[in-house]
């Protein structure tokens, strides 16, 4: 992803694509849930992938900071996957602020219409 984001705002160019939408939940959960739970935290988005961190922050500003509940995701993984965590201990983990996410009090960025594809225009023109 770092290479893909080196020359573009989003994964597939200057507009949000399905690839961006599908990658966002994984990137959002990686440092706070996946890395510690699955012990794959040798590298972290927040410190080792600056372009991916920039992209994640921008995507979260476009969608709004309340879209993902990191504590709920953490509880779900640590409590529901019993064989991997038989003690049921849920670590405090990094907070959204630690991960550099937009704060809950931060307004959603002005909708940047240039970031979104305009498929409806073609449909309306055909009617």
Secondary structure, 3 states (H helix, E strand, C coil): CHHHHHCCCECCECCCCHHHHHHHHHHHHHHHHHHHHCCCCCCCHHHHCHHHHHHHHHHHHHHCHHHCCHHHHHHHHHHHCHHHCCCCCCCCCCCCCCCCCCCCCCCCCCCCHHHCCCHHHHHHHHC
